[in-house]
Amino acid sequence: MVLAIPVLLFFGAPFYAGAWKGTRSGRNNIDRLVALTTSVAFLFSVFNTFFPDYWLGIGLEPNVYYGVAAVIIAFSLTGDFMEERARRNVSAAICRLGGWQHNAARVLPEKQRIDDRVAELFVPVILIISLLTFFIWVFFGGIDVVSHGLFAALSVLVVACPCVVGLATPVALAAGLNKAARNHILIRDTSALEQMRNVDVVVFDKTGTLTEGHPTVIGWLWAQGQEEHYKDVLLA
């Protein structure tokens, strides 16, 4: 408990703040799922820590899940860290393509935007499944399996946490931007990269867009009267 408290209060503060904002606005977001899962695991563990006799009196073990709460926060923060690192690497790679100024904040789409899009429908469904899991355990097993039912409900929330969606999408886009940058293709906005799958016609407004950066002779046409030795001069 002593180790879990600073993790939740300090490192988990952004998730709780985001969950509170989402609750006030009436919108579901990934922060609500993270905050709910960690809060239930932590509060249930606190109850079992200070009132173990409640469960021991009915022959049950007062299990604690402080580690579950801390791991969820750590996993979510790892996703944020990897996203930020990918954003900086891609921005640096693009800036090296001739010194163009680039806005690093636009290199990858906001993780929150991706998460919220998933969470709008995903979070309510997961909460319902989690509650059903708990009540099914209690209904068929009685009071003796309350602890197991709660652990199963928490497992549903943890396993279904769509944090990986917010991580996988930015990393995939980062790989695409890096690949393009190495081939001297500048993509300033990831929304353009996301929409490339819908493109069937590409129009270039000027010849310079297609240059390779060095001249190349691909053929020649001889006019009448040209001497044959001119070819040797050109090749030289």
TIMAR-457511 format. One record per residue (C-alpha): x, y, z; residue number from 1; residue in one letter. Coordinates in pm, 1 decimal. Example, Ala and Ser with C-alpha at 12.3 -4.5 7.8 and 13.67 -1.06 7.14 Angstrom:
REM residues 2
(guro (1230.0, -450.0, 780.0), 1, 'A')
(guro (1367.0, -106.0, 714.0), 2, 'S')
END
This chain:
REM residues 236
(guro (0.0, 0.0, 0.0), 1, 'M')
(guro (283.7, 238.0, 86.6), 2, 'V')
(guro (435.6, 192.1, -258.7), 3, 'L')
(guro (103.9, 205.6, -444.4), 4, 'A')
(guro (-13.4, 536.8, -294.8), 5, 'I')
(guro (256.3, 758.2, -456.4), 6, 'P')
(guro (214.0, 575.6, -787.6), 7, 'V')
(guro (-158.4, 650.8, -794.8), 8, 'L')
(guro (-141.2, 1004.4, -654.7), 9, 'L')
(guro (160.5, 1128.8, -850.7), 10, 'F')
(guro (186.7, 923.2, -1169.7), 11, 'F')
(guro (-185.1, 851.0, -1192.8), 12, 'G')
(guro (-295.0, 1213.4, -1140.5), 13, 'A')
(guro (-333.8, 1289.5, -1515.6), 14, 'P')
(guro (-564.8, 990.3, -1559.3), 15, 'F')
(guro (-785.4, 1090.0, -1266.6), 16, 'Y')
(guro (-798.9, 1449.7, -1390.6), 17, 'A')
(guro (-897.3, 1330.0, -1736.9), 18, 'G')
(guro (-1159.3, 1097.6, -1590.0), 19, 'A')
(guro (-1308.2, 1385.4, -1389.3), 20, 'W')
(guro (-1326.1, 1607.5, -1697.0), 21, 'K')
(guro (-1487.7, 1328.6, -1894.2), 22, 'G')
(guro (-1742.5, 1271.0, -1618.9), 23, 'T')
(guro (-1830.2, 1641.1, -1601.9), 24, 'R')
(guro (-1876.6, 1660.7, -1978.1), 25, 'S')
(guro (-2070.9, 1334.4, -1989.9), 26, 'G')
(guro (-1828.9, 1170.4, -2233.6), 27, 'R')
(guro (-1652.2, 839.1, -2201.1), 28, 'N')
(guro (-1276.1, 834.6, -2236.4), 29, 'N')
(guro (-994.2, 595.4, -2167.8), 30, 'I')
(guro (-900.8, 784.5, -1851.7), 31, 'D')
(guro (-1232.1, 685.4, -1692.2), 32, 'R')
(guro (-1157.9, 318.7, -1750.6), 33, 'L')
(guro (-806.3, 349.7, -1607.0), 34, 'V')
(guro (-926.8, 554.1, -1308.9), 35, 'A')
(guro (-1213.9, 316.4, -1233.9), 36, 'L')
(guro (-999.7, 3.5, -1251.9), 37, 'T')
(guro (-720.8, 139.0, -1033.8), 38, 'T')
(guro (-962.5, 293.9, -782.8), 39, 'S')
(guro (-1162.6, -25.2, -735.1), 40, 'V')
(guro (-847.1, -234.7, -697.6), 41, 'A')
(guro (-690.5, 10.6, -452.9), 42, 'F')
(guro (-1000.0, 77.2, -237.5), 43, 'L')
(guro (-1085.1, -292.3, -215.5), 44, 'F')
(guro (-726.8, -361.3, -106.8), 45, 'S')
(guro (-740.3, -83.6, 154.7), 46, 'V')
(guro (-1058.6, -232.3, 298.8), 47, 'F')
(guro (-899.3, -576.6, 316.7), 48, 'N')
(guro (-586.5, -430.3, 477.3), 49, 'T')
(guro (-766.0, -253.6, 763.3), 50, 'F')
(guro (-1063.8, -486.9, 802.4), 51, 'F')
(guro (-933.3, -837.0, 729.1), 52, 'P')
(guro (-1157.1, -986.2, 996.9), 53, 'D')
(guro (-1460.3, -925.7, 775.3), 54, 'Y')
(guro (-1341.1, -1189.8, 530.8), 55, 'W')
(guro (-1166.1, -1411.3, 783.4), 56, 'L')
(guro (-1490.8, -1434.1, 978.1), 57, 'G')
(guro (-1659.4, -1606.3, 685.6), 58, 'I')
(guro (-1358.8, -1820.0, 601.1), 59, 'G')
(guro (-1221.4, -1615.2, 310.9), 60, 'L')
(guro (-874.5, -1478.1, 246.5), 61, 'E')
(guro (-849.9, -1094.2, 246.9), 62, 'P')
(guro (-663.6, -1057.5, -81.9), 63, 'N')
(guro (-511.3, -724.5, -183.5), 64, 'V')
(guro (-452.4, -590.4, -535.3), 65, 'Y')
(guro (-220.3, -292.9, -490.0), 66, 'Y')
(guro (7.7, -433.1, -756.2), 67, 'G')
(guro (-275.3, -442.6, -1010.6), 68, 'V')
(guro (-343.7, -70.7, -964.0), 69, 'A')
(guro (24.9, 20.1, -995.4), 70, 'A')
(guro (79.9, -198.1, -1303.1), 71, 'V')
(guro (-214.2, -39.9, -1487.8), 72, 'I')
(guro (-73.9, 309.1, -1426.9), 73, 'I')
(guro (274.8, 195.5, -1529.4), 74, 'A')
(guro (147.9, 34.4, -1849.4), 75, 'F')
(guro (-48.8, 344.8, -1947.8), 76, 'S')
(guro (249.7, 571.3, -1881.0), 77, 'L')
(guro (472.8, 342.1, -2085.7), 78, 'T')
(guro (243.8, 395.6, -2382.5), 79, 'G')
(guro (265.4, 773.3, -2340.0), 80, 'D')
(guro (645.4, 756.9, -2312.9), 81, 'F')
(guro (684.2, 547.9, -2627.4), 82, 'M')
(guro (451.2, 779.2, -2817.8), 83, 'E')
(guro (648.4, 1088.6, -2716.6), 84, 'E')
(guro (977.2, 920.8, -2805.5), 85, 'R')
(guro (845.1, 819.9, -3146.6), 86, 'A')
(guro (718.4, 1173.5, -3204.9), 87, 'R')
(guro (1061.3, 1324.7, -3136.2), 88, 'R')
(guro (1247.4, 1070.9, -3348.1), 89, 'N')
(guro (1021.1, 1123.8, -3647.1), 90, 'V')
(guro (1034.6, 1501.3, -3612.8), 91, 'S')
(guro (1415.4, 1492.3, -3603.3), 92, 'A')
(guro (1429.6, 1266.1, -3908.5), 93, 'A')
(guro (1205.4, 1498.4, -4106.8), 94, 'I')
(guro (1399.7, 1807.8, -4003.6), 95, 'C')
(guro (1716.8, 1648.3, -4140.5), 96, 'R')
(guro (1565.8, 1647.1, -4490.6), 97, 'L')
(guro (1720.6, 1982.9, -4565.6), 98, 'G')
(guro (1661.4, 2174.8, -4245.3), 99, 'G')
(guro (1284.5, 2223.5, -4279.9), 100, 'W')
(guro (1114.3, 2345.7, -3968.5), 101, 'Q')
(guro (861.4, 2096.4, -3843.0), 102, 'H')
(guro (604.4, 2101.2, -3568.3), 103, 'N')
(guro (673.9, 1797.3, -3349.7), 104, 'A')
(guro (325.6, 1808.5, -3202.2), 105, 'A')
(guro (183.5, 1719.7, -3544.4), 106, 'R')
(guro (415.6, 1430.6, -3617.4), 107, 'V')
(guro (185.8, 1180.7, -3450.3), 108, 'L')
(guro (-188.4, 1207.5, -3389.0), 109, 'P')
(guro (-289.1, 1277.1, -3033.9), 110, 'E')
(guro (-321.0, 954.6, -2839.3), 111, 'K')
(guro (-619.1, 1101.0, -2655.7), 112, 'Q')
(guro (-807.2, 1150.9, -2981.9), 113, 'R')
(guro (-759.9, 785.4, -3075.3), 114, 'I')
(guro (-845.4, 657.8, -2729.0), 115, 'D')
(guro (-1159.1, 868.4, -2699.3), 116, 'D')
(guro (-1284.4, 750.1, -3034.8), 117, 'R')
(guro (-1254.8, 390.7, -2914.4), 118, 'V')
(guro (-1376.5, 464.1, -2562.5), 119, 'A')
(guro (-1707.6, 622.5, -2666.1), 120, 'E')
(guro (-1857.1, 280.3, -2733.8), 121, 'L')
(guro (-1595.2, 51.3, -2585.6), 122, 'F')
(guro (-1596.3, 168.2, -2222.8), 123, 'V')
(guro (-1970.3, 119.9, -2150.5), 124, 'P')
(guro (-1963.0, -229.0, -2302.4), 125, 'V')
(guro (-1658.9, -329.3, -2096.3), 126, 'I')
(guro (-1812.1, -193.6, -1775.9), 127, 'L')
(guro (-2128.7, -394.7, -1835.5), 128, 'I')
(guro (-1929.3, -711.6, -1905.7), 129, 'I')
(guro (-1720.2, -653.6, -1593.1), 130, 'S')
(guro (-2029.1, -610.5, -1374.2), 131, 'L')
(guro (-2191.7, -917.3, -1526.2), 132, 'L')
(guro (-1876.3, -1116.2, -1454.9), 133, 'T')
(guro (-1885.5, -1014.6, -1088.8), 134, 'F')
(guro (-2256.3, -1086.4, -1040.1), 135, 'F')
(guro (-2237.0, -1421.7, -1219.6), 136, 'I')
(guro (-1960.8, -1530.3, -981.7), 137, 'W')
(guro (-2162.6, -1418.6, -679.8), 138, 'V')
(guro (-2490.0, -1560.9, -812.1), 139, 'F')
(guro (-2353.2, -1909.6, -868.3), 140, 'F')
(guro (-2089.4, -1916.7, -593.7), 141, 'G')
(guro (-2250.6, -1711.6, -319.3), 142, 'G')
(guro (-2073.9, -1487.1, -69.7), 143, 'I')
(guro (-1779.1, -1724.6, -52.9), 144, 'D')
(guro (-1654.4, -1620.7, -397.2), 145, 'V')
(guro (-1695.0, -1242.2, -368.4), 146, 'V')
(guro (-1319.2, -1192.7, -366.5), 147, 'S')
(guro (-1274.6, -1417.0, -670.3), 148, 'H')
(guro (-1562.2, -1242.1, -845.4), 149, 'G')
(guro (-1404.6, -902.8, -788.9), 150, 'L')
(guro (-1068.9, -1026.3, -914.2), 151, 'F')
(guro (-1238.7, -1164.0, -1228.3), 152, 'A')
(guro (-1417.6, -831.8, -1283.3), 153, 'A')
(guro (-1089.9, -643.1, -1245.4), 154, 'L')
(guro (-926.0, -884.4, -1487.1), 155, 'S')
(guro (-1187.3, -798.0, -1749.3), 156, 'V')
(guro (-1115.0, -427.4, -1707.8), 157, 'L')
(guro (-738.5, -474.5, -1721.0), 158, 'V')
(guro (-730.2, -711.8, -2018.4), 159, 'V')
(guro (-982.8, -505.7, -2215.4), 160, 'A')
(guro (-805.3, -176.4, -2151.5), 161, 'C')
(guro (-761.7, -31.0, -2503.2), 162, 'P')
(guro (-440.7, 152.8, -2414.9), 163, 'C')
(guro (-266.5, -60.8, -2674.1), 164, 'V')
(guro (-484.2, 99.5, -2943.2), 165, 'V')
(guro (-355.4, 442.0, -2852.7), 166, 'G')
(guro (-2.1, 306.2, -2861.4), 167, 'L')
(guro (-12.3, 86.5, -3171.6), 168, 'A')
(guro (-160.5, 350.2, -3402.1), 169, 'T')
(guro (96.5, 624.6, -3331.6), 170, 'P')
(guro (383.6, 377.1, -3351.3), 171, 'V')
(guro (256.1, 244.6, -3685.8), 172, 'A')
(guro (227.5, 597.9, -3821.1), 173, 'L')
(guro (573.8, 677.0, -3686.9), 174, 'A')
(guro (715.5, 382.0, -3879.6), 175, 'A')
(guro (547.1, 509.6, -4195.2), 176, 'G')
(guro (680.3, 861.8, -4149.0), 177, 'L')
(guro (1031.1, 730.7, -4077.8), 178, 'N')
(guro (1023.6, 516.3, -4390.0), 179, 'K')
(guro (907.0, 810.4, -4599.2), 180, 'A')
(guro (1170.2, 1040.3, -4449.6), 181, 'A')
(guro (1449.2, 794.6, -4533.3), 182, 'R')
(guro (1329.2, 798.7, -4894.0), 183, 'N')
(guro (1331.1, 1180.8, -4894.5), 184, 'H')
(guro (952.9, 1211.2, -4880.4), 185, 'I')
(guro (824.3, 1478.2, -4645.2), 186, 'L')
(guro (484.0, 1419.4, -4486.0), 187, 'I')
(guro (401.2, 1714.7, -4265.4), 188, 'R')
(guro (68.9, 1592.0, -4126.7), 189, 'D')
(guro (-17.2, 1235.5, -4024.4), 190, 'T')
(guro (-378.5, 1288.0, -4126.6), 191, 'S')
(guro (-250.7, 1286.3, -4485.9), 192, 'A')
(guro (-76.9, 953.9, -4423.2), 193, 'L')
(guro (-393.2, 810.6, -4269.1), 194, 'E')
(guro (-594.8, 910.9, -4576.4), 195, 'Q')
(guro (-350.5, 763.6, -4829.5), 196, 'M')
(guro (-549.0, 441.2, -4844.4), 197, 'R')
(guro (-832.5, 637.0, -5007.9), 198, 'N')
(guro (-610.6, 797.2, -5275.3), 199, 'V')
(guro (-639.7, 668.7, -5632.6), 200, 'D')
(guro (-507.0, 973.0, -5824.9), 201, 'V')
(guro (-199.4, 1185.6, -5745.8), 202, 'V')
(guro (-154.0, 1524.8, -5916.7), 203, 'V')
(guro (182.3, 1707.6, -5909.6), 204, 'F')
(guro (177.1, 2083.2, -5962.4), 205, 'D')
(guro (536.7, 2128.3, -6081.1), 206, 'K')
(guro (827.8, 1930.9, -6218.5), 207, 'T')
(guro (1051.6, 2010.0, -5922.4), 208, 'G')
(guro (835.5, 1794.1, -5700.4), 209, 'T')
(guro (964.2, 1484.9, -5879.8), 210, 'L')
(guro (1336.1, 1565.1, -5903.0), 211, 'T')
(guro (1593.5, 1325.5, -5760.7), 212, 'E')
(guro (1840.6, 1595.0, -5658.2), 213, 'G')
(guro (2092.7, 1518.3, -5935.9), 214, 'H')
(guro (2079.7, 1525.3, -6319.0), 215, 'P')
(guro (2047.3, 1200.7, -6511.9), 216, 'T')
(guro (2064.3, 1147.5, -6889.4), 217, 'V')
(guro (1802.3, 895.7, -6993.6), 218, 'I')
(guro (1836.5, 942.8, -7372.0), 219, 'G')
(guro (1901.4, 1187.8, -7656.4), 220, 'W')
(guro (1762.5, 1276.8, -7996.5), 221, 'L')
(guro (2006.9, 1365.8, -8275.1), 222, 'W')
(guro (1912.6, 1650.1, -8507.7), 223, 'A')
(guro (2005.6, 1640.0, -8875.3), 224, 'Q')
(guro (2352.7, 1765.7, -8943.9), 225, 'G')
(guro (2496.8, 1671.1, -8606.4), 226, 'Q')
(guro (2836.8, 1509.5, -8623.5), 227, 'E')
(guro (2874.0, 1157.4, -8485.0), 228, 'E')
(guro (3169.4, 1254.6, -8268.3), 229, 'H')
(guro (2942.7, 1489.8, -8072.2), 230, 'Y')
(guro (2819.7, 1181.6, -7891.0), 231, 'K')
(guro (3170.1, 1118.6, -7758.3), 232, 'D')
(guro (3190.4, 1478.6, -7641.6), 233, 'V')
(guro (2864.7, 1447.1, -7448.8), 234, 'L')
(guro (2968.2, 1119.2, -7292.7), 235, 'L')
(guro (3298.1, 1272.7, -7183.7), 236, 'A')
END
